[in-house]
């Protein structure tokens, strides 16, 4: 562990972090990893053992501590027990592998035998529909703070923390690049909710037009920022775009179907333009500044492997 007196974080290399796994069991197989990783992610058994099992072990302690505090408050108020989920927030740039991190943690926590239900929700479902974004002139700002229905997202996390049953979450399709009309996921009082998205750690200053009085991060019990250097993120973004060009983009129903016919040179140029003009700007202005708000930072190097972990003291 590397400690500095001027930092609110403790930093761990892979070896030291892996040693904190404790007795957390390995419940995933190589076949499981193939279904959990993203299209351009590398995810090995070693990565799960060294990084995600210690993290799952740590999260278990946090969940138990929160349950204990809740039990104390319930006894003090002489009230009946109310089921309030523990919310884990996962933030980071486009192409960094947030979704893979979220799916791996959901699988590990679900299979631990300690929790009856671990739900995974992405904030993509709270983007405005494309029709609204077009009306607002925001299609090229999709993923920026102003492209989200922040009021609806806040209502969702408040409902979760109020113990409400059967909360409906709008469904987003990456194929059609839009909200699916009148289609919802139903969240029914899980023990843990993993909330993953670009905007999980953003605050009021990140929403200059709406100025919410409270923020999603106010309701998150533990937050994770998945980090990597800009040049690495761009490389992953372009690589992912090229794989989509040969895969999902070939579907006639895909919003990006016209990109499937691009030459390799044209596709690379297009991907780099998207990165430079949209995703890099969003990263620098709205996403990276939230990194130091996280409870824990996973910093990735080559091949999507985590090189070090920073845990808030």
C-alpha positions, -999 to 999 in steps of 0.1 A, spaced: 0 0 0 12 35 -9 1 62 15 6 99 11 -2 125 38 -16 149 13 -41 126 -3 -75 114 9 -68 80 -8 -47 50 0 -31 35 -31 -26 -2 -36 -7 -21 -63 -22 -53 -77 -3 -76 -54 -12 -57 -22 -49 -53 -33 -52 -90 -42 -40 -99 -7 -72 -83 7 -94 -109 -9 -99 -127 24 -121 -158 21 -142 -144 -8 -149 -175 -30 -144 -176 -68 -178 -183 -82 -172 -174 -119 -159 -196 -146 -141 -187 -178 -174 -193 -197 -191 -168 -173 -165 -142 -181 -172 -144 -218 -208 -134 -212 -199 -106 -187 -172 -87 -206 -179 -60 -231 -171 -63 -268 -137 -48 -265 -129 -57 -229 -103 -82 -218 -114 -100 -186 -94 -129 -172 -98 -151 -142 -67 -134 -127 -84 -100 -130 -114 -113 -112 -93 -129 -85 -69 -100 -80 -92 -70 -84 -129 -79 -82 -129 -105 -54 -112 -81 -29 -136 -54 -41 -166 -77 -36 -152 -86 -1 -149 -49 8 -184 -41 -5 -198 -69 17 -183 -51 48 -199 -18 37 -233 -34 31 -232 -51 65 -221 -19 83 -250 0 66 -275 -27 77 -261 -25 113 -266 13 113 -301 9 100 -310 -16 127 -297 7 154 -318 36 140 -349 13 137 -345 3 174 -340 39 185 -371 51 167 -391 20 178 -401 14 142 -406 -18 121 -378 -28 98 -379 -11 64 -361 -26 34 -338 0 20 -313 -11 -8 -276 -3 -7 -267 17 -38 -233 12 -55 -225 39 -81 -201 32 -110 -188 61 -131 -161 67 -157 -155 75 -194 -171 60 -225 -151 29 -235 -134 24 -201 -154 -7 -192 -179 5 -167 -205 -20 -178 -181 -49 -175 -172 -38 -140 -209 -35 -131 -218 -69 -145 -189 -87 -128 -197 -71 -94 -234 -80 -98 -225 -116 -106 -201 -119 -76 -224 -103 -51 -254 -123 -64 -235 -156 -61 -221 -149 -26 -252 -163 -10 -255 -132 12 -280 -112 -9 -313 -123 -23 -314 -98 -52 -287 -75 -67 -301 -52 -94 -281 -35 -122 -294 -2 -136 -277 20 -162 -284 57 -164 -288 53 -202 -325 47 -195 -328 82 -182 -315 99 -214 -341 120 -231 -356 102 -262 -339 111 -295 -370 131 -305 -366 153 -275 -328 156 -280 -333 166 -316 -358 193 -305 -333 206 -280 -304 205 -305 -286 180 -282 -281 149 -304 -243 157 -306 -243 162 -268 -258 128 -260 -241 117 -227 -235 152 -216 -254 163 -184 -281 182 -202 -290 152 -223 -304 134 -192 -339 137 -176 -322 144 -143 -355 149 -125 -366 115 -135 -333 99 -125 -334 116 -91 -370 104 -86 -357 69 -92 -329 70 -67 -352 87 -41 -378 59 -47 -351 33 -41 -340 49 -9 -376 53 2 -381 15 1 -407 18 -27 -418 -15 -43 -418 -22 -81 -400 8 -95 -401 11 -133 -369 20 -151 -371 31 -188 -352 7 -211 -325 20 -235 -315 1 -267 -279 5 -280 -291 -10 -312 -316 18 -320 -296 43 -300 -328 54 -282 -352 48 -254 -375 19 -262 -411 34 -260 -434 20 -232 -408 -6 -222 -395 -9 -186 -374 -29 -163 -390 -34 -129 -369 -31 -97 -386 -46 -67 -367 -39 -34 -334 -56 -41 -307 -57 -14 -282 -40 -36 -286 -17 -66 -256 -11 -89 -262 22 -107 -238 25 -137 -233 56 -159 -213 86 -170 -232 109 -147 -234 90 -114 -210 113 -96 -220 146 -112 -233 174 -90 -254 206 -94 -226 225 -111 -227 199 -139 -263 207 -146 -263 245 -153 -298 247 -166 -318 225 -142 -300 233 -109 -313 203 -89 -313 207 -52 -300 173 -46 -280 149 -67 -277 112 -75 -245 110 -56 -263 121 -24 -280 87 -24 -251 65 -34 -236 45 -5 -204 35 -22 -190 49 -55 -164 35 -80 -147 55 -107 -131 34 -135 -102 53 -148 -76 52 -176 -53 76 -195 -69 96 -223 -48 80 -251 -58 45 -238 -94 55 -238 -93 67 -273 -76 35 -285 -103 14 -268 -130 36 -283 -117 33 -318 -112 -5 -314 -147 -9 -301 -161 12 -330 -143 -10 -355 -157 -42 -339 -193 -27 -339 -188 -19 -376 -183 -56 -383 -210 -67 -359 -239 -46 -346 -237 -20 -373 -245 -46 -399 -280 -50 -385 -304 -30 -407 -322 -19 -375 -291 -4 -361 -290 34 -358 -254 33 -371 -261 9 -400 -247 33 -426 -213 31 -409 -210 -6 -417 -203 3 -454 -174 26 -445 -139 15 -456 -115 7 -427 -97 41 -432 -130 60 -432 -143 41 -401 -111 49 -381 -113 86 -391 -150 87 -382 -144 70 -348 -115 94 -340 -138 124 -349 -165 111 -326 -140 107 -298 -124 141 -303 -156 161 -308 -180 144 -284 -166 119 -260 -132 135 -251 -150 169 -245 -175 152 -223 -147 134 -204 -127 165 -198 -155 188 -189 -180 166 -171 -167 131 -162 -130 133 -152 -137 161 -127 -159 137 -107 -132 112 -102 -121 125 -68 -156 122 -55 -154 84 -57 -150 61 -27 -127 39 -48 -108 44 -81 -98 15 -104 -71 27 -127 -66 6 -158 -36 1 -180 -31 -19 -212 -56 -47 -220 -81 -33 -196 -62 -47 -166 -63 -27 -134 -28 -14 -125 -36 1 -92 -65 8 -68 -71 39 -47 -94 37 -17 -107 67 2 -94 68 37 
